[in-house]
Structures are given as C-alpha cells and as structure tokens.
Amino acid sequence: MSKERLYLFDTTLRDGAQTQGVDFSVENKIFIAEALDKLGIDYIEGGWPGANPGDTAFFENPPQFKNATFTAFGMTRRPGRSVSNDVGLSAVLDAKTPATCLVGKSWDFQVDVALGISNAENVELISSSIEECVRQGREAMYDAEHFFDGYKANPDYAMECLKAAFDAGARWVVLCDTNGGSMPHEVSEIVKEVVKVIPGDHVGIHTHNDTENAVANTLAAVLAGARQVQGTINGLGERCGNANLMSLIPTFMLKEPFKSQFETGISAEGLKSLTSVSRLLDEVLNRAANRHQPYVGPSAFTHKGGLHVSAVQKDPSTYEHIEPSLVGNSRIIPVSDQAGRSNVLAQLKEFGMDVDPKDPRIDRLLEEVKEREFNGYSYDSAPASFELMARRRLGMVPNYFEVESFRTQVERRHNAKGDMISVSDAVVKVIVDGKRYMSVAEGNGAVNALDMALRKDLGKYSQYLEDLRLEDFKVRILTTGTEAVTRVTIESIDDTLKNWTTVGVSPNLVDAAFAALQDSIIYKLLKAGAPAGK
C-alpha cells in the first residue's frame, strides 16, 4: 500500500527569528536556508518582506533551492485597504516567491478586540487576499491564527474563515495553536472535524510549545488528518518556541504508525544529517547545544549509570530507542561517580587503549574517579582529563615536562592615557630534557597570562602547540565561603577542529585553572605524537 505524503514547512527564519535574543543576519539566513534545502524540507519560510531591512534584503537576493519552495510570509490586507493599495500585502507579492503564507484571524474574539471590525469583514479580508495571491500565480497558504481557541469559542465562525481561504484557492489552510495552550486530545478532535469539510491534504498544523505539547499536538494533528507540518530547527520560536522539527522528522521516519503510513521529502541519508543541522543553528546563534534534546542532543545517547552501560555493551537496544547513527548522533559512555567497571572499560576502548578487563588497576582507577568526583572533579564533562588520568594510572603518558613553579599577579594602574587598567602577568618555570626554562607573559587576566607563559617556551615541544587555542573557560564554585573549592573546565581546539575538555579543582582559582591548562597541553602533545622527554 502506498504511503501518504507529509509536507514539511520550516519557519525558523520567520517564527524562529521572533525568539528573544535571536537576530539573524542575511548571511545567517542564507546559510541556514541552504542547509534546510539540502536536508529535504518542502517549504522554507524566509521571513516577512518589508517588515525589516534584513528580511527585505534576503528576499531581494534569495538562495537558489533545489528541493524547497521558497515562501514569503505576511498578513491579509488591512481593513479599509484594497488588495492593490495595501503596502504590506504588496511587499509579500513583490518578493516574487513561488509561495506565500498569509496570517489572518480565525477567532471572533481577536477580530473584535485586535481588528475592531465585523466578523463578515474579516472573512472578506481573508478571501480577497488569498484570491490576489492565486491571481498572481502564487501557491497560497492561509495561517489561521488562534484557530484552536477560535474553534473552541465559536466553531462555526472558525470554520467559515478556513472555508473562505480554501474556496478562494488556498493550497493549504494551516491550523495554528498560536497561544500554545491546546492539549493533544483537543487538537485531535478538532482536526478530525476540520478534515470532514476541507480535505486533509490541504490542511496544515502549526503549534507552539507553551505547555510542552507542540510536538505531541503536531503528531495528534497528523494522525487526525493534517498533511502539512510546520515547525523550526531545535524548536526555536517566540515565548516557549514552536514544534521542534528535529524531533518530528525522525519520529515520522522511524516510529510507528508514522513510518508505515507516511513519507516525507527527506531521505535516509538526509536523516543522518539531522544532528549537524541542529548543531549548525546553535553555531550560528553562538550558543551551546541543548544537551538533552531528543534524537540530536549531545546527551541523547549518553549512558552514565554502570548498570546501563553493562547492558548497552551487550545490546544497545536495551537502553536506546534507535541507533544513534540514523540521525547522525553518537553513543557516549562517560566516566563519573555513577560509573561501574563497564563504563571505565568502554571509555578505555574508546580511547584505543587495549587493557585486560581483569587488570586490578581498573578497579583502582574506578575508585580514584569516584574519590576525585567526590572532591569536585567532573569527568563526564572533561573526558580528556579522564583519559590522561587513566593513562597515568596505567603508565601510558610520557614525561614531557615538569613544572617547577609558577607565579601570577594582577596590577591595577593608570596607563599612558591616564585610564585605569588592570594588567596581569605570569612567570612559569619548567624543566624539559633536564634544561630549565623560564617564561614571562602578560595577558587579559591571570589565567590568560598563565596560558601564554606556559606555552611561550617549552623547548622542543613548542612546535606542537602552535595551533592550540582555548575555546571556552568555565568556573564553578562548589562550596561556600572565602575558602570555597573551585572547579575550572577548559575547552581547547586546534587546526584539526578537534576539541577536548580538561578540568582542574582547587580551593585556589588560579591553581585549578593551571591544572586544567597543563592537562590541555599534555593531551595535545599526546595526540600529536610528541616524543617523550629525556
């Protein structure tokens, strides 16, 4: 039996751009749109032409899509304006996109309060606006704003708005849960009533996540008959966000009954790029990925408990609902105070260390992990430091250099212009091949000065560190008071674009930072194959 087609509509660049703190440049929009097109999305809503200079510029020179239909968003004509002299509607049509998506009221309460017009006039606004889009050869869509609230208040009028758009030639009428307050059972019941009047292959669903039900409401709508699904990458969107396409897409493709009943424009290979698309958006927004996001989050397939790990190693399906590689993600087995021998052995195998499982040093290593985590270390977030600790315990870390001493100071003084500034400097003394090196450096703060001084001259090892960069620096205070224990986590990266994380713990912030810095450098030397010291 042939499958029914589900059409995926991405509104990251429009509805997602309404997220607090998000501001896409034109270059950002092009970058994201091209990734969505490559993924296999059917419709990409680029924004609102005329609403702001960025959106206008994007529509003036849009990317050329191979798969997606480029869509411009706007609103139905304003009361008192004709379709030919409404500036907002004209801006949407002037964008010359193959498709248009016009939002209009479908709740009589909103018509009265927000528009201040009669119900009949609102219906005419919808009808005439859609007719004009169709007349100009566009694929027209009507976003029925507040549809579910409107239907619950006055079902006859909400349906009249939908019918006006559909009869005017709308390819899709989209049911919007604009306030995000509807429940899955309500969505299911209402969509079933809608598709009795308007064929399901002309009905779309657009949900918001204000009750954490956007994905559930979308799935309910599809099972009830809707065939276009709107959402955003990572659930980006106003207030609590929109339906998350990163969860919906793999659910449609991998979970029953959707897998058997429906098909999308995304191939199995495209599905494997889902995690990279999710991370791409985070990269553009310069923010950390949501570790616990389903399917694509860094922790989505992380197994920390020893009991879990033991089972996963025998058969991953014991604690995984899908194979991570299907969505481009990977399995992670960290080591922590929750770990058992299985975690340690799995992690050592990941590091490429061939160790006899019965080696008594494994038990001691596990004890050491738990002791250190009790004292403030966190190895599940700093695997490079754990690898070094394991290799040291097993005698697998060369002796590259020895730190004899370090010193740092911060001076607050006036510069030549008379401005008050803070200057940090550091002195580090190391022994390499029996030779003593002393390096001095100034930096933007004590930690930066230490980093620069430590790497300034390490003899024969300096050449291996030329591309080493510190990517992130985090400080966590673990106890209270002036004697508080501090944990410093440092993320490093090099020209191979491989990053690694190290950790240091001490009552002294500088000591903790230096320990993490030293681990970072030693890890880099180890991975670069630097020779051992004499």
HELIX and SHEET records of a PDB file:
HELIX    1   1 GLY A   16  GLN A   18  5                                   3    
HELIX    2   2 VAL A   26  LEU A   39  1                                  14    
HELIX    3   3 PRO A   53  GLU A   60  1                                   8    
HELIX    4   4 VAL A   87  ASP A   94  1                                   8    
HELIX    5   5 ASP A  108  GLN A  110  1                                   3    
HELIX    6   6 VAL A  111  LEU A  115  3                                   5    
HELIX    7   7 ASN A  119  ARG A  135  1                                  17    
HELIX    8   8 PHE A  147  ALA A  153  1                                   7    
HELIX    9   9 PRO A  155  ASP A  167  1                                  13    
HELIX   10  10 PRO A  184  VAL A  194  1                                  11    
HELIX   11  11 GLY A  200  HIS A  202  5                                   3    
HELIX   12  12 ALA A  214  ALA A  224  1                                  11    
HELIX   13  13 ILE A  233  GLY A  235  5                                   3    
HELIX   14  14 LEU A  245  LEU A  254  1                                  10    
HELIX   15  15 PHE A  258  GLN A  261  1                                   4    
HELIX   16  16 ALA A  268  LEU A  271  1                                   4    
HELIX   17  17 LEU A  274  LEU A  285  1                                  12    
HELIX   18  18 GLY A  306  LYS A  314  1                                   9    
HELIX   19  19 PRO A  316  THR A  318  5                                   3    
HELIX   20  20 PRO A  324  VAL A  327  5                                   4    
HELIX   21  21 ARG A  341  GLU A  350  1                                  10    
HELIX   22  22 PRO A  360  PHE A  374  1                                  15    
HELIX   23  23 PRO A  383  ARG A  393  1                                  11    
HELIX   24  24 ALA A  446  LYS A  456  1                                  11    
HELIX   25  25 GLY A  459  LEU A  465  5                                   7    
HELIX   26  26 LEU A  509  ALA A  528  1                                  20    
SHEET    1   A 2 GLU A   4  ARG A   5  0                                        
SHEET    2   A 2 PHE A 262  GLU A 263  1                                        
SHEET    1   B 9 TYR A   7  ASP A  10  0                                        
SHEET    2   B 9 TYR A  43  GLU A  45  1                                        
SHEET    3   B 9 THR A  69  MET A  75  1                                        
SHEET    4   B 9 ALA A  99  LYS A 105  1                                        
SHEET    5   B 9 GLU A 139  GLU A 145  1                                        
SHEET    6   B 9 TRP A 172  ASP A 177  1                                        
SHEET    7   B 9 VAL A 203  THR A 207  1                                        
SHEET    8   B 9 GLN A 228  GLY A 231  1                                        
SHEET    9   B 9 TYR A   7  ASP A  10  1                                        
SHEET    1   C 3 GLU A 402  HIS A 414  0                                        
SHEET    2   C 3 MET A 420  VAL A 432 -1                                        
SHEET    3   C 3 LYS A 435  GLY A 443 -1                                        
SHEET    1   D 3 ARG A 469  ILE A 477  0                                        
SHEET    2   D 3 THR A 486  ILE A 493 -1                                        
SHEET    3   D 3 ASN A 499  SER A 506 -1                                        
END                                                                             
